[in-house]
């Protein structure tokens, strides 16, 4: 019996490696999004605290101006982080589409390998049956 040798095995390995790389990229972008969302939530919390503190006590005009400028700065920073989140979500969709393509390519080669293996097994079975028939014929001719 011959051992099954898939002629596209090296291509299959490369496609699988591309798929794994795409999965890592999707995970990396997803993690970046989570970090940005956490950062945005921290900024929102800080902004809320700042607004509450500005209403609590009596303070000097310079302090009030400073707090107002800080609130404005935090608002702009939140807008910037939200823009980054939107950009990363778009990048995530692109990476997911790449992953889908890599997965499809990999599956095509896996299915082809399976069909070639089934064909190989059938051929091996036929060869084995031919050999057994030949042995049976030889044994019958000797008797």
Backbone as ProteinMPNN parsed JSONL, in Angstrom:
{"seq_chain_A": "XXXXXXXXXXXXXXXXXXXXXXXXXXXXXXXXXXXXXXXXXXXXXXXXXXXXXXXXXXXXXXXXXXXXXXXXXXXXXXXXXXXXXXXXXXXXXXXXXXXXXXXXXXXXXXXXXXXXXXXXXXXXXXXXXXXXXXXXXXXXXXX", "coords_chain_A": {"N_chain_A": [[0.832, -1.187, 0.0], [0.444, 2.205, -0.79], [1.502, 5.202, 0.757], [-0.607, 7.952, 1.46], [-0.152, 10.881, -0.318], [-0.542, 14.188, -0.468], [-0.618, 16.466, -3.02], [-0.879, 19.207, -2.833], [-0.154, 19.873, -0.294], [1.779, 21.591, 0.854], [0.827, 24.077, 0.043], [-1.593, 24.053, 1.366], [-0.726, 24.164, 4.033], [0.414, 26.716, 4.042], [-1.851, 28.283, 3.503], [-3.313, 27.727, 5.819], [-1.598, 28.898, 7.694], [-1.807, 31.593, 6.908], [-4.462, 31.981, 7.541], [-4.396, 31.66, 10.344], [-2.799, 33.862, 10.979], [-4.484, 35.932, 10.164], [-6.522, 35.569, 11.999], [-5.19, 36.252, 14.347], [-4.742, 38.964, 13.848], [-7.378, 39.943, 13.798], [-8.08, 39.471, 16.455], [-6.239, 41.141, 17.72], [-7.029, 43.723, 16.854], [-9.582, 43.747, 17.931], [-8.951, 43.713, 20.643], [-7.685, 46.191, 20.868], [-9.868, 47.849, 20.378], [-11.437, 47.309, 22.636], [-9.73, 48.342, 24.62], [-9.705, 51.07, 23.908], [-12.403, 51.699, 24.28], [-12.608, 51.303, 27.036], [-10.87, 53.327, 27.861], [-12.277, 55.555, 26.895], [-14.562, 55.375, 28.532], [-13.401, 55.885, 31.023], [-12.634, 58.545, 30.631], [-15.152, 59.716, 30.298], [-16.215, 59.287, 32.826], [-14.452, 60.86, 34.34], [-15.067, 63.358, 33.248], [-17.741, 63.646, 34.033], [-17.417, 63.718, 36.813], [-15.944, 66.069, 37.008], [-17.78, 67.971, 36.098], [-19.682, 67.747, 38.12], [-18.179, 68.559, 40.337], [-17.713, 71.216, 39.701], [-20.123, 72.378, 40.192], [-20.582, 72.122, 42.86], [-19.195, 73.665, 44.948], [-18.391, 76.974, 46.093], [-16.277, 78.945, 44.198], [-13.297, 80.542, 42.934], [-13.175, 82.722, 40.08], [-11.071, 82.159, 38.321], [-10.505, 79.511, 38.938], [-12.902, 78.351, 38.183], [-12.844, 78.914, 35.451], [-10.641, 77.412, 34.735], [-11.615, 74.82, 35.284], [-13.736, 74.745, 33.469], [-12.306, 74.89, 31.047], [-10.912, 72.524, 31.266], [-13.034, 70.704, 31.204], [-13.895, 71.183, 28.584], [-11.591, 70.328, 27.236], [-11.598, 67.587, 27.968], [-13.981, 66.804, 26.737], [-13.326, 67.124, 24.013], [-11.276, 65.273, 23.88], [-12.676, 62.915, 24.361], [-14.265, 62.871, 22.056], [-12.248, 62.506, 20.167], [-11.265, 59.959, 20.902], [-13.564, 58.47, 20.439], [-13.666, 58.729, 17.684], [-11.379, 57.282, 17.042], [-12.228, 54.771, 17.916], [-14.29, 54.287, 16.088], [-12.778, 54.179, 13.719], [-11.201, 51.94, 14.294], [-13.198, 50.0, 14.464], [-14.044, 49.884, 11.837], [-11.673, 48.971, 10.691], [-11.603, 46.503, 11.966], [-13.805, 45.224, 10.754], [-12.787, 45.027, 8.155], [-10.594, 43.332, 8.614], [-11.966, 41.087, 9.523], [-13.344, 40.38, 7.214], [-11.156, 39.692, 5.621], [-10.296, 37.495, 7.087], [-12.467, 35.784, 6.69], [-12.205, 35.306, 3.95], [-9.675, 34.042, 3.913], [-10.304, 31.789, 5.4], [-12.177, 30.554, 3.741], [-10.526, 29.931, 1.534], [-8.761, 28.157, 2.744], [-10.533, 26.109, 3.513], [-11.343, 25.183, 1.029], [-9.027, 23.906, 0.083], [-8.765, 21.991, 2.091], [-11.09, 20.451, 1.709], [-10.601, 19.528, -0.848], [-8.377, 17.978, -0.309], [-9.547, 16.033, 1.323], [-11.297, 14.816, -0.524], [-9.438, 13.811, -2.352], [-8.141, 12.02, -0.688], [-10.194, 10.187, -0.159], [-10.559, 9.198, -2.75], [-8.032, 8.041, -3.091], [-8.137, 6.075, -1.114], [-10.167, 4.448, -2.171], [-8.903, 3.548, -4.499], [-6.793, 2.135, -3.367], [-8.262, 0.143, -2.092], [-9.368, -1.141, -4.346], [-7.005, -2.077, -5.53], [-6.119, -3.778, -3.547], [-8.188, -5.656, -3.575], [-7.832, -6.637, -6.179], [-5.329, -7.833, -5.894], [-5.947, -9.791, -3.989], [-7.802, -11.292, -5.473], [-6.115, -12.195, -7.484], [-4.343, -13.767, -6.0], [-6.157, -15.695, -5.11], [-6.908, -16.805, -7.548], [-4.456, -17.894, -8.389], [-4.089, -19.78, -6.408], [-6.245, -21.439, -6.879], [-5.56, -22.376, -9.428], [-3.355, -23.951, -8.877], [-4.375, -26.061, -7.505]], "CA_chain_A": [[0.0, 0.0, 0.0], [1.178, 3.464, -0.844], [1.072, 6.22, 1.697], [-1.281, 9.053, 0.772], [0.659, 12.093, -0.433], [-1.349, 15.255, -1.063], [0.332, 17.294, -3.763], [-1.022, 20.606, -2.443], [0.022, 19.933, 1.156], [2.527, 22.799, 1.227], [-0.087, 25.208, -0.14], [-2.556, 23.953, 2.462], [-0.067, 24.673, 5.246], [0.546, 28.167, 3.894], [-3.208, 28.846, 3.662], [-3.639, 27.637, 7.244], [-0.811, 29.921, 8.385], [-2.435, 32.881, 6.604], [-5.708, 32.019, 8.312], [-4.024, 31.904, 11.742], [-2.332, 35.241, 11.052], [-5.681, 36.783, 10.077], [-7.215, 35.439, 13.287], [-4.433, 37.049, 15.311], [-4.987, 40.371, 13.549], [-8.735, 40.251, 14.255], [-8.028, 39.512, 17.919], [-5.469, 42.326, 18.104], [-7.866, 44.899, 16.646], [-10.647, 43.65, 18.93], [-8.393, 44.113, 21.931], [-7.482, 47.634, 20.803], [-11.186, 48.476, 20.533], [-11.805, 47.196, 24.052], [-8.91, 49.291, 25.375], [-10.182, 52.423, 23.605], [-13.705, 51.866, 24.937], [-12.328, 51.468, 28.465], [-10.282, 54.667, 28.006], [-13.379, 56.509, 26.717], [-15.39, 55.323, 29.738], [-12.662, 56.597, 32.07], [-12.738, 59.975, 30.339], [-16.533, 60.127, 30.579], [-16.334, 59.328, 34.284], [-13.714, 62.049, 34.779], [-15.847, 64.523, 32.812], [-18.915, 63.729, 34.911], [-16.936, 64.174, 38.125], [-15.539, 67.461, 36.855], [-18.997, 68.778, 36.026], [-20.3, 67.744, 39.446], [-17.346, 69.363, 41.225], [-17.838, 72.636, 39.368], [-21.414, 72.851, 40.701], [-20.661, 71.911, 44.305], [-18.71, 74.678, 45.885], [-18.122, 78.337, 45.646], [-14.864, 79.014, 43.847], [-12.853, 81.735, 42.228], [-13.425, 82.725, 38.645], [-9.956, 81.49, 37.642], [-10.695, 78.073, 39.122], [-14.036, 77.987, 37.354], [-12.371, 78.951, 34.065], [-9.783, 76.248, 34.565], [-12.47, 73.633, 35.244], [-14.453, 74.78, 32.186], [-11.372, 74.533, 29.974], [-10.635, 71.101, 31.449], [-14.221, 70.016, 30.703], [-13.83, 71.291, 27.127], [-10.505, 69.445, 26.812], [-12.064, 66.205, 28.112], [-14.984, 66.56, 25.694], [-12.607, 66.948, 22.754], [-10.534, 64.016, 23.97], [-13.68, 61.856, 24.205], [-14.597, 62.851, 20.635], [-11.103, 61.912, 19.467], [-11.241, 58.522, 21.207], [-14.692, 57.875, 19.72], [-13.226, 58.635, 16.288], [-10.452, 56.136, 16.992], [-13.037, 53.553, 18.042], [-14.957, 54.097, 14.789], [-11.747, 53.752, 12.77], [-10.824, 50.565, 14.627], [-14.309, 49.111, 14.117], [-13.959, 49.707, 10.385], [-10.514, 48.094, 10.48], [-12.014, 45.168, 12.416], [-14.628, 44.631, 9.697], [-11.893, 44.661, 7.062], [-9.825, 42.157, 9.038], [-12.885, 39.948, 9.564], [-13.57, 39.972, 5.826], [-9.942, 38.982, 5.216], [-10.329, 36.192, 7.758], [-13.462, 34.959, 5.996], [-11.595, 34.875, 2.685], [-8.616, 33.061, 4.207], [-10.973, 30.567, 5.848], [-12.738, 29.912, 2.544], [-9.423, 29.352, 0.767], [-8.264, 27.004, 3.492], [-11.538, 25.049, 3.438], [-11.306, 24.621, -0.323], [-7.913, 22.96, 0.007], [-9.057, 20.865, 2.983], [-12.082, 19.596, 1.056], [-9.909, 18.87, -1.948], [-7.538, 16.933, 0.288], [-10.438, 14.944, 1.74], [-11.771, 14.071, -1.698], [-8.296, 13.05, -2.884], [-7.906, 10.912, 0.236], [-11.242, 9.194, -0.416], [-10.204, 8.569, -4.033], [-6.854, 7.203, -2.824], [-8.578, 4.902, -0.347], [-10.875, 3.58, -3.109], [-7.888, 2.929, -5.368], [-6.097, 1.148, -2.529], [-9.193, -0.966, -1.908], [-9.415, -1.86, -5.62], [-5.717, -2.751, -5.691], [-6.105, -4.873, -2.587], [-9.103, -6.687, -4.089], [-7.184, -7.249, -7.339], [-4.277, -8.705, -5.372], [-6.605, -10.957, -3.383], [-8.336, -12.108, -6.581], [-4.979, -12.835, -8.153], [-3.892, -14.851, -5.115], [-7.174, -16.752, -5.126], [-6.807, -17.448, -8.857], [-3.234, -18.694, -8.377], [-4.307, -20.916, -5.522], [-7.17, -22.325, -7.58], [-4.857, -23.011, -10.551], [-2.425, -24.938, -8.324], [-5.148, -27.23, -7.04]], "C_chain_A": [[0.877, 1.25, 0.0], [0.611, 4.42, 0.198], [0.465, 7.376, 0.908], [-0.402, 10.301, 0.832], [-0.175, 13.129, -1.173], [-0.42, 16.252, -1.731], [0.242, 18.779, -3.409], [-0.835, 20.8, -0.935], [0.754, 21.201, 1.595], [1.651, 24.044, 1.076], [-1.111, 25.229, 0.984], [-1.972, 24.504, 3.757], [0.059, 26.191, 5.2], [-0.81, 28.845, 4.095], [-3.636, 28.813, 5.121], [-2.866, 28.681, 8.05], [-1.38, 31.317, 8.138], [-3.713, 33.06, 7.417], [-5.411, 32.323, 9.786], [-3.568, 33.344, 11.942], [-3.515, 36.214, 11.023], [-6.469, 36.733, 11.381], [-6.517, 36.271, 14.355], [-4.682, 38.54, 15.104], [-6.373, 40.802, 14.008], [-8.747, 40.384, 15.782], [-7.307, 40.772, 18.406], [-6.315, 43.59, 17.973], [-9.013, 44.905, 17.654], [-10.171, 44.095, 20.302], [-8.155, 45.628, 21.973], [-8.8, 48.373, 20.988], [-11.617, 48.448, 21.991], [-11.024, 48.192, 24.902], [-9.384, 50.724, 25.156], [-11.525, 52.691, 24.274], [-13.514, 52.064, 26.437], [-11.766, 52.862, 28.733], [-11.372, 55.74, 27.876], [-14.269, 56.543, 27.959], [-14.721, 56.033, 30.907], [-12.768, 58.107, 31.873], [-14.142, 60.499, 30.636], [-16.757, 60.237, 32.08], [-15.647, 60.58, 34.83], [-14.477, 63.32, 34.418], [-17.058, 64.724, 33.705], [-18.522, 64.247, 36.289], [-16.563, 65.654, 38.089], [-16.764, 68.38, 36.847], [-19.68, 68.856, 37.38], [-19.508, 68.618, 40.419], [-17.488, 70.854, 40.949], [-19.141, 73.221, 39.912], [-21.484, 72.834, 42.22], [-20.368, 73.173, 45.117], [-18.596, 76.05, 45.234], [-16.631, 78.419, 45.369], [-14.575, 80.29, 43.086], [-13.136, 81.59, 40.733], [-12.316, 81.992, 37.901], [-10.059, 79.971, 37.758], [-11.832, 77.568, 38.234], [-13.645, 77.947, 35.874], [-11.481, 77.733, 33.768], [-10.619, 74.976, 34.424], [-13.227, 73.573, 33.914], [-13.536, 74.403, 31.026], [-11.01, 73.042, 30.042], [-11.806, 70.268, 30.923], [-14.23, 70.031, 29.179], [-12.767, 70.347, 26.576], [-10.937, 67.98, 26.877], [-13.1, 65.857, 27.038], [-14.316, 66.31, 24.349], [-11.844, 65.626, 22.743], [-11.477, 62.824, 23.788], [-14.069, 61.731, 22.737], [-13.48, 62.185, 19.829], [-11.072, 60.399, 19.673], [-12.399, 57.818, 20.496], [-14.376, 57.75, 18.227], [-12.274, 57.457, 16.091], [-11.212, 54.812, 17.069], [-13.738, 53.259, 16.716], [-13.97, 53.592, 13.74], [-11.366, 52.296, 13.019], [-11.943, 49.574, 14.295], [-14.339, 48.855, 12.611], [-12.803, 48.767, 10.031], [-10.856, 46.657, 10.874], [-12.866, 44.483, 11.351], [-13.771, 44.196, 8.513], [-11.118, 43.399, 7.395], [-10.714, 40.913, 9.087], [-13.187, 39.453, 8.155], [-12.36, 39.219, 5.28], [-9.921, 37.58, 5.814], [-11.323, 35.255, 7.069], [-12.886, 34.437, 4.688], [-10.526, 33.811, 2.914], [-9.221, 31.73, 4.635], [-11.56, 29.815, 4.658], [-11.642, 29.229, 1.738], [-8.897, 28.087, 1.439], [-9.244, 25.829, 3.386], [-11.541, 24.388, 2.069], [-10.211, 23.566, -0.417], [-8.124, 21.761, 0.935], [-10.053, 19.903, 2.342], [-11.461, 18.847, -0.115], [-9.032, 17.732, -1.424], [-8.391, 15.742, 0.71], [-10.91, 14.122, 0.546], [-10.645, 13.249, -2.319], [-7.985, 11.849, -2.002], [-8.934, 9.807, 0.021], [-10.944, 8.452, -1.712], [-9.026, 7.622, -3.85], [-7.265, 5.926, -2.091], [-9.332, 3.918, -1.26], [-9.892, 2.829, -4.004], [-7.124, 1.855, -4.596], [-6.974, -0.086, -2.325], [-9.268, -1.815, -3.174], [-8.146, -2.676, -5.83], [-5.638, -3.963, -4.765], [-7.01, -6.013, -3.063], [-8.502, -7.399, -5.298], [-6.116, -8.243, -6.885], [-4.878, -9.967, -4.764], [-7.197, -11.873, -4.457], [-7.225, -12.875, -7.28], [-4.454, -13.997, -7.317], [-4.873, -16.016, -5.128], [-7.107, -17.527, -6.443], [-5.584, -18.358, -8.908], [-3.422, -19.939, -7.52], [-5.232, -21.948, -6.186], [-6.474, -23.06, -8.725], [-3.87, -24.063, -10.063], [-3.162, -26.208, -7.928], [-5.743, -27.953, -8.166]], "O_chain_A": [[1.894, 1.331, 0.688], [-0.588, 4.438, 0.475], [0.95, 7.736, -0.165], [0.033, 10.716, 1.906], [-0.477, 12.969, -2.356], [0.462, 16.817, -1.086], [1.184, 19.531, -3.657], [-1.309, 21.786, -0.372], [0.388, 21.815, 2.597], [1.728, 24.962, 1.893], [-1.458, 26.293, 1.496], [-2.646, 25.226, 4.492], [-0.164, 26.869, 6.202], [-0.902, 29.864, 4.78], [-4.251, 29.761, 5.611], [-3.41, 29.28, 8.978], [-1.429, 32.136, 9.055], [-4.003, 34.148, 7.914], [-6.09, 33.144, 10.402], [-3.902, 33.974, 12.945], [-3.542, 37.194, 11.767], [-7.02, 37.745, 11.816], [-7.172, 36.918, 15.173], [-4.819, 39.29, 16.07], [-6.537, 41.897, 14.545], [-9.357, 41.305, 16.325], [-7.719, 41.39, 19.387], [-6.321, 44.432, 18.871], [-9.374, 45.962, 18.173], [-10.896, 44.77, 21.033], [-8.395, 46.268, 22.996], [-8.853, 49.398, 21.668], [-12.105, 49.447, 22.52], [-11.585, 48.818, 25.802], [-9.458, 51.506, 26.104], [-11.759, 53.789, 24.78], [-14.184, 52.901, 27.043], [-12.138, 53.507, 29.714], [-11.396, 56.707, 28.638], [-14.687, 57.617, 28.392], [-15.389, 56.704, 31.694], [-12.967, 58.855, 32.83], [-14.299, 61.599, 31.165], [-17.41, 61.168, 32.551], [-16.199, 61.275, 35.682], [-14.522, 64.26, 35.211], [-17.365, 65.851, 34.092], [-19.199, 65.101, 36.862], [-16.837, 66.395, 39.033], [-16.78, 69.423, 37.5], [-20.202, 69.907, 37.754], [-20.094, 69.334, 41.231], [-17.391, 71.666, 41.869], [-19.249, 74.436, 40.076], [-22.361, 73.47, 42.805], [-21.211, 73.662, 45.87], [-18.694, 76.223, 44.019], [-15.815, 78.015, 46.197], [-15.477, 81.01, 42.658], [-13.309, 80.488, 40.211], [-12.594, 81.273, 36.942], [-9.747, 79.239, 36.819], [-11.737, 76.506, 37.619], [-14.065, 77.054, 35.137], [-11.563, 77.122, 32.703], [-10.361, 74.152, 33.547], [-13.352, 72.51, 33.306], [-13.947, 73.677, 30.121], [-10.827, 72.388, 29.015], [-11.596, 69.244, 30.273], [-14.533, 69.019, 28.548], [-12.993, 69.652, 25.586], [-10.673, 67.215, 25.95], [-13.096, 64.751, 26.498], [-14.696, 65.388, 23.627], [-11.777, 64.946, 21.719], [-11.122, 61.841, 23.139], [-14.191, 60.62, 22.221], [-13.743, 61.398, 18.92], [-10.874, 59.645, 18.72], [-12.239, 56.7, 20.007], [-14.773, 56.778, 17.585], [-12.358, 56.733, 15.099], [-10.878, 53.853, 16.373], [-13.775, 52.111, 16.273], [-14.286, 52.689, 12.966], [-11.224, 51.513, 12.079], [-11.673, 48.443, 13.891], [-14.625, 47.743, 12.169], [-12.941, 47.885, 9.183], [-10.452, 45.709, 10.201], [-12.678, 43.299, 11.073], [-13.994, 43.132, 7.934], [-10.996, 42.5, 6.563], [-10.276, 39.817, 8.736], [-13.275, 38.247, 7.923], [-12.511, 38.23, 4.563], [-9.575, 36.608, 5.143], [-11.043, 34.069, 6.89], [-13.056, 33.265, 4.353], [-10.473, 32.807, 2.204], [-8.712, 30.668, 4.277], [-11.455, 28.591, 4.575], [-11.802, 28.087, 1.307], [-8.624, 27.083, 0.782], [-8.827, 24.687, 3.193], [-11.719, 23.175, 1.96], [-10.435, 22.47, -0.93], [-7.714, 20.646, 0.613], [-9.886, 18.686, 2.42], [-11.761, 17.675, -0.344], [-8.961, 16.66, -2.026], [-8.018, 14.59, 0.491], [-10.923, 12.892, 0.592], [-10.867, 12.121, -2.76], [-7.61, 10.787, -2.5], [-8.587, 8.626, 0.018], [-11.06, 7.228, -1.774], [-9.025, 6.519, -4.397], [-6.795, 4.835, -2.413], [-9.16, 2.705, -1.141], [-10.034, 1.628, -4.233], [-6.845, 0.782, -5.132], [-6.491, -1.217, -2.378], [-9.236, -3.044, -3.108], [-8.206, -3.829, -6.257], [-5.155, -5.027, -5.149], [-6.646, -7.185, -2.968], [-8.638, -8.615, -5.437], [-6.01, -9.348, -7.419], [-4.386, -11.072, -4.99], [-7.099, -13.096, -4.352], [-7.376, -14.048, -7.62], [-4.156, -15.07, -7.842], [-4.47, -17.179, -5.155], [-7.234, -18.751, -6.457], [-5.668, -19.475, -9.417], [-2.961, -21.024, -7.877], [-5.027, -23.157, -6.069], [-6.759, -24.233, -8.971], [-3.58, -25.001, -10.805], [-2.611, -27.306, -8.014], [-6.424, -28.959, -7.964]]}, "name": "protein", "num_of_chains": 1, "seq": "XXXXXXXXXXXXXXXXXXXXXXXXXXXXXXXXXXXXXXXXXXXXXXXXXXXXXXXXXXXXXXXXXXXXXXXXXXXXXXXXXXXXXXXXXXXXXXXXXXXXXXXXXXXXXXXXXXXXXXXXXXXXXXXXXXXXXXXXXXXXXXX"}
